[in-house]
Amino acid sequence: MPSHPRPTVRRRRLGGELRRLREAAGISSEQAAERIGGDKSKISRQENGRQGITKLEIEALLELYGVEDAKLKTALTTLAREGRRKSWWAPFSDILPERFQEHLSIESDAARMLVFQPLLVPGLLQTREYAEESIRSVEKEATEEQVESYVSVRMARQDILSKENPPQFVCLLDEAAIRRPIGGPKVMAAQLEKLVELNNPPRISIQVIPFGQGWHAGLDGAFTIFSYPDPMDLDVVSLGYLDGLLYLEEDGSVERYQLAFDQLRASALPSRQSMDLIARAARDLSS
């Protein structure tokens, strides 16, 4: 079930605003395309965020649309420039699949992440040893150098949680995720201790859905909901499957996953009880 090439958050925001301005001015896609020496499909790709746009193209289109607000012009030009800037993972672009680079882009711009993981500790919370074991188990054909690069990327991703103005991160774990000894007892115990250390509601909240809960709304698998600070940006749901990632943006789909997350959180133990359970699991592994 392949995912389609996906725009970055900045390109999507810029494209949506350009579409709004064009429609407000009563300008057709054909007229806009003619102004920048392109075709209708180019305007469509730019407005969908799937193709970049140059400073000269923006200036030409804003003139055509009759936009005179200097602050708006500057904001849109800045968005275009930021959309073209190199990302922190650029040095690893030769080893990272395009679909995963898209995921990093979605993740890096989020203001809030709601994560449900039934089987594994999510990458943003993993210790280096846990990450290495997880990666080796999946990337069986990878060389030592490749494994080290993948681990380095995963560790670098975690900087997002300690940056200035970090996103809110709410993680719900099925108890299975804290009971499966990935990497053996020592590695897993250290991982569980890190979860207790990281838990700091409301910025980083980690809760566990205990086995005693029985059926819950997440039995179909893991998912993440990304939210953004700008009201122009729609929430995005990320789903993993065996060969890649799928993104859902339709209102109905996102609302269903938001409802599922709310139901899962209601099924989870409160933060303090979750930490008690995780700490007991770590002690069990260390004894």
C-alpha positions as CSV (number, residue, x, y, z in Angstrom):
1,M,0.0,0.0,0.0
2,P,2.4,2.7,-1.2
3,S,2.3,6.3,0.0
4,H,2.2,9.1,-2.5
5,P,5.0,11.7,-2.6
6,R,4.2,14.1,0.1
7,P,4.8,17.9,0.4
8,T,6.7,19.3,3.3
9,V,4.8,21.3,5.9
10,R,6.2,24.6,4.7
11,R,5.5,23.9,1.0
12,R,1.9,22.8,1.9
13,R,1.4,26.0,3.9
14,L,2.8,28.2,1.1
15,G,0.8,26.4,-1.6
16,G,-2.4,26.7,0.3
17,E,-2.0,30.4,0.8
18,L,-1.1,30.9,-2.9
19,R,-4.3,29.0,-3.9
20,R,-6.4,31.2,-1.5
21,L,-4.9,34.4,-3.0
22,R,-5.4,33.2,-6.6
23,E,-9.0,32.3,-6.0
24,A,-9.8,35.5,-4.1
25,A,-8.4,37.5,-7.1
26,G,-10.5,35.5,-9.6
27,I,-7.4,34.3,-11.4
28,S,-7.5,30.9,-13.2
29,S,-4.7,28.3,-13.0
30,E,-4.1,28.9,-16.7
31,Q,-3.6,32.6,-16.2
32,A,-1.3,32.0,-13.3
33,A,0.7,29.5,-15.2
34,E,1.1,31.9,-18.2
35,R,2.5,34.6,-15.9
36,I,5.4,32.3,-14.7
37,G,6.0,30.6,-18.0
38,G,4.7,27.3,-16.9
39,D,1.5,25.2,-17.4
40,K,-1.6,24.5,-15.3
41,S,-0.1,21.3,-13.8
42,K,2.8,23.3,-12.5
43,I,0.5,25.7,-10.6
44,S,-1.4,22.7,-9.3
45,R,1.8,21.0,-8.0
46,Q,2.9,24.3,-6.4
47,E,-0.4,24.9,-4.7
48,N,-0.5,21.3,-3.4
49,G,3.0,21.7,-2.0
50,R,4.5,19.1,-4.3
51,Q,6.8,21.4,-6.2
52,G,9.0,24.3,-5.0
53,I,8.6,27.8,-6.2
54,T,11.2,30.5,-6.7
55,K,11.3,34.0,-5.3
56,L,10.8,35.4,-8.8
57,E,7.7,33.2,-9.4
58,I,6.2,34.2,-6.0
59,E,6.7,37.9,-6.8
60,A,5.1,37.5,-10.2
61,L,2.1,35.7,-8.9
62,L,1.6,38.1,-6.0
63,E,1.7,41.0,-8.4
64,L,-0.9,39.2,-10.6
65,Y,-3.1,38.5,-7.6
66,G,-3.0,42.2,-6.6
67,V,-1.3,41.5,-3.2
68,E,0.1,44.7,-1.8
69,D,0.6,43.7,1.9
70,A,4.4,43.9,2.4
71,K,4.3,41.6,5.5
72,L,2.4,38.9,3.7
73,K,4.8,39.1,0.8
74,T,7.8,38.7,3.1
75,A,6.2,35.8,5.0
76,L,5.5,33.9,1.8
77,T,8.9,34.5,0.4
78,T,10.4,33.3,3.7
79,L,8.3,30.1,3.6
80,A,9.6,29.4,0.1
81,R,13.2,29.9,1.2
82,E,12.7,27.6,4.2
83,G,11.1,25.0,2.1
84,R,14.3,24.8,0.1
85,R,16.7,24.8,3.0
86,K,18.7,21.7,3.8
87,S,17.4,19.6,6.6
88,W,19.5,18.2,9.5
89,W,19.3,14.7,7.9
90,A,20.8,15.9,4.5
91,P,24.1,14.2,5.3
92,F,22.3,10.9,5.5
93,S,20.1,11.3,2.4
94,D,22.0,8.7,0.4
95,I,21.0,6.0,2.9
96,L,17.5,7.1,3.9
97,P,14.5,6.2,1.7
98,E,12.6,9.2,0.4
99,R,9.5,8.1,2.3
100,F,11.4,8.2,5.6
101,Q,12.9,11.6,4.8
102,E,9.3,12.8,4.3
103,H,8.5,11.4,7.7
104,L,11.4,13.3,9.2
105,S,10.1,16.5,7.6
106,I,6.6,15.9,9.0
107,E,8.0,15.2,12.4
108,S,10.4,18.1,12.6
109,D,7.7,20.7,12.0
110,A,5.1,19.3,14.4
111,A,3.8,21.2,17.4
112,R,2.3,18.0,19.0
113,M,2.7,14.3,18.4
114,L,0.2,11.7,19.7
115,V,1.9,8.3,19.5
116,F,0.4,4.9,20.1
117,Q,2.8,1.9,20.0
118,P,1.6,-1.6,20.9
119,L,4.8,-3.5,20.5
120,L,7.9,-1.3,20.6
121,V,9.2,1.8,22.3
122,P,9.0,4.6,19.7
123,G,12.2,5.8,18.1
124,L,12.1,9.2,19.8
125,L,12.4,7.6,23.2
126,Q,14.8,4.8,22.5
127,T,18.3,4.3,24.1
128,R,21.1,3.8,21.6
129,E,21.4,0.1,22.6
130,Y,17.7,-0.6,22.1
131,A,17.7,1.3,18.8
132,E,20.7,-0.7,17.5
133,E,19.1,-4.0,18.4
134,S,15.8,-2.9,16.7
135,I,17.6,-1.8,13.6
136,R,19.7,-4.9,13.3
137,S,16.6,-7.1,13.6
138,V,15.0,-5.3,10.7
139,E,17.9,-4.4,8.4
140,K,19.5,-7.8,8.3
141,E,21.4,-7.1,5.1
142,A,22.9,-3.8,6.3
143,T,26.6,-3.4,6.8
144,E,28.1,-2.3,10.2
145,E,28.6,1.2,8.7
146,Q,25.0,1.4,7.6
147,V,23.7,0.2,11.0
148,E,25.7,2.9,12.7
149,S,24.4,5.5,10.4
150,Y,20.8,4.4,11.0
151,V,21.4,4.5,14.7
152,S,23.0,8.0,14.5
153,V,19.9,9.3,12.6
154,R,17.6,7.8,15.2
155,M,19.5,9.4,18.0
156,A,19.7,12.8,16.2
157,R,15.9,12.7,15.8
158,Q,15.6,12.8,19.6
159,D,17.0,16.3,19.7
160,I,13.5,17.5,18.7
161,L,12.3,16.8,22.2
162,S,14.9,19.0,23.8
163,K,15.0,21.9,21.3
164,E,13.8,25.4,22.1
165,N,9.9,25.3,22.0
166,P,9.8,21.5,21.7
167,P,6.6,19.8,20.5
168,Q,4.3,18.2,23.0
169,F,4.8,14.4,22.9
170,V,2.2,12.1,24.3
171,C,3.0,8.4,24.0
172,L,0.7,5.5,24.8
173,L,2.3,2.1,25.1
174,D,0.6,-1.2,25.3
175,E,2.1,-3.2,28.2
176,A,3.5,-5.6,25.6
177,A,6.0,-2.9,24.6
178,I,7.5,-2.8,28.1
179,R,7.5,-6.5,28.6
180,R,9.2,-7.7,25.4
181,P,13.0,-7.8,26.3
182,I,14.4,-6.3,23.1
183,G,18.2,-6.7,23.2
184,G,18.0,-8.9,26.4
185,P,17.3,-8.0,30.0
186,K,20.1,-5.5,30.5
187,V,19.3,-3.4,27.4
188,M,15.6,-3.5,28.1
189,A,16.0,-2.5,31.7
190,A,18.0,0.5,30.7
191,Q,15.4,1.4,28.2
192,L,12.6,1.2,30.7
193,E,14.6,3.4,33.1
194,K,15.0,6.0,30.4
195,L,11.2,6.1,29.9
196,V,10.8,6.9,33.6
197,E,13.5,9.6,33.3
198,L,12.0,11.2,30.2
199,N,8.4,11.3,31.5
200,N,7.6,14.9,32.2
201,P,3.9,15.8,31.7
202,P,2.5,17.7,30.0
203,R,5.5,18.2,27.6
204,I,6.5,14.5,27.5
205,S,3.8,12.1,28.7
206,I,4.2,8.4,28.7
207,Q,1.3,6.1,29.8
208,V,0.8,2.4,29.6
209,I,-2.3,0.4,28.7
210,P,-2.1,-2.6,31.0
211,F,-2.8,-6.2,29.9
212,G,-5.8,-6.2,32.3
213,Q,-7.6,-3.7,30.0
214,G,-8.4,-6.5,27.5
215,W,-9.7,-5.1,24.2
216,H,-8.8,-1.6,23.3
217,A,-9.0,0.8,20.4
218,G,-5.4,0.3,19.2
219,L,-5.4,-3.4,18.5
220,D,-5.2,-2.7,14.8
221,G,-1.7,-1.3,15.1
222,A,0.6,1.6,15.8
223,F,-0.1,5.2,14.6
224,T,1.0,8.7,15.2
225,I,-1.0,12.0,14.9
226,F,1.0,15.1,14.0
227,S,-0.5,18.5,14.7
228,Y,0.9,21.9,13.6
229,P,0.8,25.4,15.1
230,D,-0.5,27.1,12.0
231,P,-4.3,26.7,11.5
232,M,-3.6,26.4,7.7
233,D,-1.9,23.1,8.4
234,L,-4.1,20.0,8.6
235,D,-3.3,17.2,11.1
236,V,-1.6,14.2,9.6
237,V,-1.9,10.5,10.7
238,S,1.1,8.3,10.0
239,L,0.7,4.5,9.7
240,G,3.5,2.1,9.4
241,Y,3.3,-1.1,7.3
242,L,5.8,-3.7,6.3
243,D,7.2,-1.8,3.3
244,G,6.8,1.8,4.2
245,L,4.6,4.6,5.6
246,L,1.1,5.8,4.8
247,Y,-0.2,9.3,5.6
248,L,-3.8,10.2,6.1
249,E,-5.0,13.8,5.9
250,E,-8.7,13.6,5.2
251,D,-10.8,15.1,8.0
252,G,-12.8,11.9,8.5
253,S,-9.8,9.6,8.8
254,V,-7.9,12.0,11.1
255,E,-11.0,12.4,13.4
256,R,-11.4,8.6,13.7
257,Y,-7.8,8.2,14.8
258,Q,-8.1,11.1,17.2
259,L,-11.1,9.4,18.7
260,A,-9.2,6.1,18.9
261,F,-6.3,7.9,20.7
262,D,-8.7,9.5,23.1
263,Q,-10.2,6.1,23.9
264,L,-6.8,4.6,24.3
265,R,-5.7,7.3,26.7
266,A,-8.9,6.7,28.7
267,S,-7.8,3.0,28.9
268,A,-4.3,3.8,30.0
269,L,-3.0,4.0,33.5
270,P,-2.4,7.6,34.8
271,S,1.1,8.9,34.5
272,R,2.3,8.0,38.0
273,Q,0.8,4.5,37.9
274,S,2.4,4.0,34.5
275,M,5.8,5.0,35.8
276,D,5.3,2.6,38.7
277,L,4.5,-0.3,36.3
278,I,7.5,0.5,34.1
279,A,9.8,0.8,37.1
280,R,8.6,-2.6,38.4
281,A,9.2,-4.1,34.9
282,A,12.8,-2.7,34.9
283,R,13.5,-4.2,38.4
284,D,12.1,-7.6,37.3
285,L,14.6,-7.6,34.4
286,S,17.5,-6.6,36.7
287,S,16.8,-9.2,39.4
